[in-house]
């Protein structure tokens, strides 16, 4: 494959996944790590991608990729994560389910459960779970984001803060190399913090494309959650924070 063709293919992968690792690109193109590093440096010099240690991500930290694009990427990984999370949730439990395509995958995986009580600020989650007559679904009020079915705002924050539930299923847009949890929307960050504060056991559901991915709002450390469900071992910096804070790591 010519260099220009490889560059175009790398750009497509970054756009689809949000983040790609050097190792993933080496395997994908069957070239040396040095070749991939040169490719990434060339693309970064043109401001087409943002270079990270161990990979590359989208250059923008202010705008997330569309819900439809995110929904169509990493689907197998999200399904594996969702099934493992569902195995850890007993019938009759109470839980928050957050905004995001991976929390939505968890909602699908919970359809075989019985007598769950779910509080959510995700309209897609509520629509998925409403087919179960024995589920009690409580939908947060607030401003509806038409682009992804998320509900955010002060009313959402106040609503979530009224509950104390067994589990919090949390999604995230990016995890920086130092373990910082990153999001694109300040209001969404506040809602996620409320879910963390009002859940007895917080499960972060995150596929490998989110590791090293950039976003502009820092929500806090990955050490704030109780468990991380993912499909690959996180990079060393993130792994250190997980280990230091005794966060449960589940590889799916």
N, C-alpha and C positions, 0 to 999 in steps of 0.2 A: 504494500500500500504506500502511495506517495505521501510525503509529509503534509501537503495541503489537504489531502483526503483524510488523513489521520486527525489533523487539527479540526476539521469540520465534524468528524465523528466524536471527538472529545467534547466539543462545544455542545453537541446534541445530548451527550450523556450527562453533562453538568446541568443543562436545562431541565432534563427529565428528573434527575435525582436530587438536585440541589447541591450535592457534594459527591465527589468521587475520590477514592484513594489512589495513590501512586501504584500500590500493589495490584489493585483492581484493573488499572489501565495496562500495566505490564502484562497481566494474564490475558486481558481482552485482545490486545493487539499483537501479542507474542513478540515483543521487542524488549530491549534492555531497559533497566531503570534509568540509566543515563539518557537514553533517547526520550523517554517520557518526561524526565525533568526538563530537558531542553524544550520540548513541546510546550510544557506548562509555563515555563519562563517566557517563551515567545508570546503566548496568548495573554499572559499577565501584563507584559510590556505594552500590549495593544489595548489594555483595559477591557478585554473580553471576558476574562475570568479573574477571580481573586486567588492568588497563590497562598496555600497554607502548608505548614510543615506536615508532610505526608499525604498531600493531595491538593485539590482545588475546589472552589465553590463559586456560586454566582457572585458577581461584583456588587450587587445592590444589597444593602443591609436595611433598607427602609420599606421594601415592598415584597411581600411573599409571592411565590408562584401561585397560579390559580388553583382553586379547589379541584376542578376537573382534572388538571395535570397531576396534582398530588394524589388524587383518588386512583389514578391509573398507574402509578409507579410503586414499586416495591410491594406489589399486592400479595405475593406469596409469603414474603417476610412478615408483613403485617398480619396475615392470617395465622401464621405459626405463633406469633407473639400473642395474638388474641386467644387462641385455643389454650395456651399455657396459663394465661391470666384467668380464663374462665374456670380452669381446673382448680384454681386456688380460692374461688368464691363459692361458699356453700349456699344451698337453697335457703331461702328466708332471710338472706342478708340485706343490709341497706347500703347503698353506694351512690356516690357522685360519679357522673360520666361527663368528661370535659369536651371542649371543642377540639376537632381534629379528625383526620381520616383514620388514624390508628385507634383512637377511642371508639370511632364508629365501627371499626372491625371487631372490637371487643363486644359491642352491643349485639352484633350478629352472632357472635360465639356464645352469647348468654341465652339464646332463644330456647335451648333445651332445659334451662333451669326452671325452678318453680318458686312462686311466692316472693319474688324480689321486689324491693321498694327502691326506686331509682329517682334521684334528683338530678336534673341535667339542664344545662344552658345550651344544648345542641339540638336544634329542631330535627336534624336527620336521625339522631339517636332516638328521640321520642317517636318519630314515625316508624322506625324499625321495630321498636319494642311494643308499640300499641296493639300489635296483633295478639299479644298474650293476655288472656282474660284475667289470669291470676297475678299479673304484675300490677303494681301501683306506680304510676309514673307522674312525677311532679315536675312541671316545666317552669323554669325561672322566667320571670318577667324582665323586660328591658328592651333595648333597641335590637331589632333583628337585622343581621348582616345578610343581605340577599345573596352575596357571593359565595357563602359557605354554610348558611344556616345557623351561624353562631349568634348567641344572644349575649349582649354586653351592656355595661353602663352601671350607674350608681344603684339603680333599682335591682339589677342582677346581683350586685355585691351584697346589698342589704338582705336580699332574699336568701342567698346561700348561707350567710352568716347566722341564720336562724336555726340551722340544723347541726346535728352531730351524728355522723354516720360511720358505719363499719369500715368502708373502703372508699378511697378516692382514686379514680382512674384518670391519670393526667397525661396529656400530650404536650409536646414542645416542638418549636420550630427549629431550634438548634442548640447544640451543646458545645461550648467553646473548649479549647484545648486545656484550659485550667479548671474545667468542670462547671463553669457558669452556665446557667439555663437562660436561653435567649429567646425573645419573642419580638414580633413586629408591632404590636399594639399595646400601648400602656394600659388601656382599660382591661384588656384580656389578661395581662400580667396580674393586675389586682384581683381579678376573679380567681385565677389559678392559686394565688396565695391564700385566698379565703377557703378554697377547697382543701389545701394543705392543712390549714389551721383547724379545720372542722372535720377532718377524717382521722379515724384511729389508725389506719394503715394506708399509706399513700403509695400507689404503684405507678411509676413512670413508664409509659409504653413508648419506645423509641426505636426505630429501625436504624441501621448503620449509616444511612445517608445523612442523618442529622448530626453525626459526630464531626466537629470542626466547621459546621455550617454557621454562617454569620447572620446576625439580626441585631437590631439597634437597641432593644430594651433588655437590660439585665434584670432577670427575675430573682437571682440568688444562686446559691450553690446546689449542685446535684446531691450534696450531702443532706439537704432538707427532706428528701424523700426516704421512705423505708425500703423500697425495692425498685430495682431497674429491670425491666423485661426488654430484651433486645435480641437481635439475631447474630451478632458478632461480638467478640471481645472488644471493648472500647480501647481507644489509643491510650498510651502509657500515662499521660497527664490526667486524663479523666479517670482511668483505672485507679490511680493513686488516691484521688479524692474519695472514690467509692470505698476503697479498702480502709483508708484512714477513718472514715465516718461509719464503718461497719454497716454499710448499705448492702442489703441482699442483692446479689446479681443472679439473674435467671437468663441463661442463654437458650434461645428457642430455635 
